Amino acid sequence: LDSSSVDPSFSIGVVGVHEDNVEQVKECIINTLQDCCEKNTDWITPEKNLHQMELTKLHKSSSYPITVVTSVVSAWAQGLPSLLEYLDIGGNINALREKLKEVGEVEYFTTLIKRYLLQNTYKLEFHMKP
């Protein structure tokens, strides 16, 4: 998951797949996502992930100012109404925590997986050959 822009992206990369097996790999990925939504809910650990997001976003390194400017430019270019609200990382993460309490962790994430990964018709496939 790349959340460095306003519209995050999700990618899965595999190596060593023969051209004839690409469809099987795509089917396996879709089946795995479906299984996660239908059966296997043990993998959902939002608090751990939210904590990691906080640490990642708030980590002050020598490139921190550039990271902040890049994310603000991305948000500004996409016309977000409030850049200050966008930059309120702690507030946004707390709002997500409240949403998880309200809706339920498993339900919330399975809904997102279904909506944005399984039912979304906009996908980009990128194949590289030596």
N, C-alpha and C positions, 0 to 999 in steps of 0.2 A: 504494500500500500504506500503510495506516494501522496502525502497530504501537504506538500510544500506549496501548492497553488490552491485557489478557491475551489476548483473542481478536482478533487482527488482522483487518482487513477490506481488501478489494481492490476498487477501483472504476475504472470506465472512463467517462469523460464525453465526449459528443459534442455539437456545436452545429450547428444548421442542418439537422437531419434532418427531412424531411417525415414526417408520421404514417404515410403509406403505405409508407415505406422502413424502418421500424423493424425488421421481421423480417430484412430483408437485412443491416442493420448488425449485428444480433445474430449472424447466420450468419457474417458476415465476421470478427467477433471470435473466435468459436469456431474457425473454420478457421485463423485466424492462430495461435491457441494450439496447435492440433493440429500445424500445420506446425513450430512452434518445438520441439515435443517429438519430432517424427519426423525432421526434416531439418536445420533451421537451429540449430546449436548454438554458433555463433560469438558470439551475443549474451550468452552467459553469462560474466560477469566478476565472480565472487564476491568476490575479494580487494578490488577497487575498491569494491564495494558494502558489504562488511564495514567497510572503513576509513571510509566515509561514515557508516555506522551509529554507529561509535564516536565520530566527531566530533560527530554530531548529539546523541547521548545524553549525551555528556560536556561539551558546550558550556555554559559557565557564563555565563548572562546574568542580567539583573535578575529574570527570571521563572523561573530555574532551581529555586528552592525550591518554587514552586507546581507546576511540572512534575513534580518528584519526588513531592510529596504526592499529586497527582492519580493518578499511576501506581501508587503504593502503595495508595491507597484502592481503585482498580479491582482490583488483585490481591487485596487483603484481602476485598473484597466477593464475589469469586469463589472464595474459600476456598483459595487457594494455601497449601500447607503451610509454606513457608519464604519469608517476605518478604525476608530478607537474601539468600537465594539468588537471588531475583527481581531484586534490586537490583545483584547482582554482574555488571554489564554486561560488563566485561572477561573474566570467567570464562566467561560464557555465549557470548560471541563466540569465545573460544578453543576452547570445546567444539564449537562449530559448525565451526570450522576443522579440528579433528581429525576430525569426522564427514565433512567433505568429502574429506579425504585418504583416509579409510577406504573410503568408498563410491564416490567419484568425483564431481566437481562436476556434470557434465552429468547423470548418472544421478540424483543427489540432487534437483536442481531440476526435472527433467522428471517425476520421481515426484510431487513436491509439486504441480506444475501439474496433472497428471492427477487426483490425489486431491482437491485442494481447489477447482479451477476447472472442470475438464472433467467429472468424475464426480459432483460435489457437486450434489444436487438442491435444496439450500436457496439460493435466489437472491432478491434483491430488485431489482425494476425500478422505476425512478422516472422518470416522464415529466412534463415541464413544458411547458405551452403558454402562449403569450402571451395 
